[in-house]
Amino acid sequence: MMAALYMEAFLERDFLAYESHRQDDSEYNALRLSVRRKLKSIADECVKRAKALGVALDSQAGLHHPYSFNNFRVREQRAYCCRSKRERSKLAKFFGEALGKDAETHYIQTVIEVSLDDQVVEAALRIHPQAWWDGEHLKKRVATPDGMAAWCAALKSLPAGFVLRMHDWKKNYWAASANPQEMREYFESYTPGNHWLHLVRELPREDALEMGDAAAEWLVESMLTLLPVYQMILWEP
């Protein structure tokens, strides 16, 4: 494991900024900005290491202040890795003027992200509901026996703790025990265009604080383990 000297440790105050009674308080914007920078450094490191593995990504970070886009509440802070600008432009060109604007955005994508709220830090892969091109590609892939076997194998190869969820539904599908029967159940309900797909590994606040600098490294490594799943999902024109 590489020493995480380039990334700051999480502090108790980082989590407090996202408690419900502070989410709409602009006085916490400066603190949330510092959290945003911490998470962005983690995403940037993921981009750097992914490039060394032959995967081109860009990184972005979410809003840290109350705004109309987040309904004037900052419930969580996030930074994420997505398709490179070149790949997004290729998608936009393929879809044309009507759909191309969605395809070229950095957030309407399949992303590998790090996020923090008042309880946990997460490393996650997410398919945005409007990134239907990736969602449909994955659904078609797992509709074949070979594709389903490859999907289950990819999930089972992830480190312990990853769980597959859909949108805001409560049911968990643990990656370590992925099997065709449960995955068929999942994909019968999953509708690209309507639902988020979440593949998440959580680090509780108490553990993140106790780990110090090592928490950031844990998150980077967790994000990098998602690359094979990420590549399996991406659709290319």
N, C-alpha and C positions, 0 to 999 in steps of 0.2 A: 504494500500500500504506500502510495506517495504521500509525503507530508503536505498537509493542506495549509501551508504558510501564506499562500496567496489569497486565501478566503477567510473571512472573519468568523469567529464563533458566534452562535446565537446567544442573546441575552434575555433575561426574564421580561424586560420592558418591550422587546420586540413582539412578543405574543400579546401583551396587555393592550397594545395599540389597536387590536382587532376585536376586543370585547364589544358586545352589542352596544353598550352605552357610549362607546368612543368612536364607533364606525362613521358617524356623521359629523364628528368634531374636527374642524379644520386646524385646531391647535395641535393635533397629532400628525399633521402633514409632514413636518420635518422628520419625526421619528419614522413614519412610514416610508419616507424617502430613503432613509438609511437602510431600512429592511429591503426596499426595492433594489438598492445597490448591491446588497449582500447576495440576493437571489440572482441578480443579473450576472454577478461574477461567477456563480455556480453554472449558470447556463452558458456563459462564455467559455468556461473551461470544458464543458461538455462539447461545445462546437469544435474547440481546438483538438481535443482527443479524438472526436469522431472523424475529423479531417485526416488525422494520421491513420485511421482505419479505412479510409477511402470513402467516407460518407460526407457529402457537402451539406451543411446546415447553416441557417442564419439564426440569430438570437434576438429576442425582443423582451420587453418587460411591460407589465400592466400598469394601469393608473394607480397612483398612491394617494389621491385626494378625492373627496366627494365630488361627483359630477353627474350630469344627466345620463351618461352612458352606464354608470353603475348605480343608478337610482339614488344618487347622493349618499351612498353608504359603501364604505370600503370593508367588505366582509372578509376578504383575504387578499394577500399580495401574491403575485405570480410572475415568473419569468419563464420563458419557454424557447425551445428550439424547433424550427420549422423548415420546410423546403427552402432551398437557396433562392435568391432572387431570380437567378437564371431559370430554375425549374418552375417557379411560379409564373414567370413570363411566358414560358412554353405552354403551360396550361391555359393561360389567358388567351393566347393567340389561337389555340385550338378551339376554345369555346366561343370566341368572337365577342362582339360588343355586348350582347345581351347578358351573357353569363360570365364574361371574362373578368369583370371587376371583382366578383366574389373570389374567383380562382386566384387572383393576383394578390389578394390581401394576405398578410402574414398570420392572421388569427383564424380565418376560416380555412383550416387545414387539419391534417393530423399532426399533432405536436407532441413533443417530449418536454415535460415541464417540471418545475419545482414550485411549490406553493406553500404558503404559511397562513394559518389563521390563529385563533386564540388557543387552540388545543393541540394541533399537530403540524408537522412539516411533511409534505408529501413529494415523492418522486412519482411521476405518472405519465402514461401515454393516453392521449385523448383524441377521439375523432369528433370534430365539431359537427353538429347536426347538419349544417349547410354544406359541409364537405362531402356531399353525397357520392362524388366520384370515387373516393376512397372507400366509403362505407359499402357501396354497391359492389366494388371490386372484391372486397373481403367476403361479402355474402356469397357471391358467385364462386369464389375460391373454395370456401368451406362446404359448398353444396356437393362437391365431389368427394368420394372416399379418400383419395390421396390428399386432397387439399385439407380436409378435416383432420386427417392424421398428422399432417405437417403443422397445422395450427395447434393441435393439442400438444405435440412434441415441443413446439416453441414455447408454449406457456409453461410446461413442466420443466423446461430447462432454466427458467428464471430463478433467482434466489428466493429463499423462503420469505413469505409475507405478502407476495403480490396477489391481488384479488381483482377479478373482473366484475364490473358493475355496469348497469345501464341507466342512463339519464339520472333521475332522482329516485329510482326504485331502490328498495332496501335489500333485495336479495343479493347475496355474495356468491360468486363462483370462484373458488380458490384455484389459482393457477397450478399449484402443486398437484392437485387431484383432477386436472382437466380430463374430461372423457367425452367421446362423441355424443352420448345420450344427453348430457347436460348442455353441451355446446349447441346441439340442435335445438334444444329448448330455448336457449338464449337467442339464437339467430332467427327463430320463428317469430319472436317478438320484436327484435331490433329492426327498426325502420329508418334507414338513412333519409335525411331530410327532416325527421322528427325527433330523433333520439341522439343524445350523447352516448359514446362508448368510452368507458373509463377503465384503465388498467393501472392499479394504484398500489404503492407500497408506502405505508405510513410510519413516521417516526414521532412518537408521542413527545410532547413538550418537555417532560421531565427527562427523557432520555437524550433529547437534543441538547439540553442544557448541561447534562452530566458529561456528554461526550466532548464538549469544547470544540476545538478546531476539527476534530475527527468527524463531526456531524456533516460538515460540508463535503468532505471526501466521500463519506457514505452515500450522500445524495448524488454526487457526480457518478460514482460507480453504479449506483442503482439505475440512473438514467441511461448510462452506456449499455447496460445489459438489455435494455429495451430496443436497441438498434435492429437486431434480427426481426423482431416482431414489427417494428416500424417499416422496415424494408418490404416485408411480406404484405403489408397493407397498402402501400403507395401504388396508385394507378398512374400509368404513364401513357400519354397519347401516342 
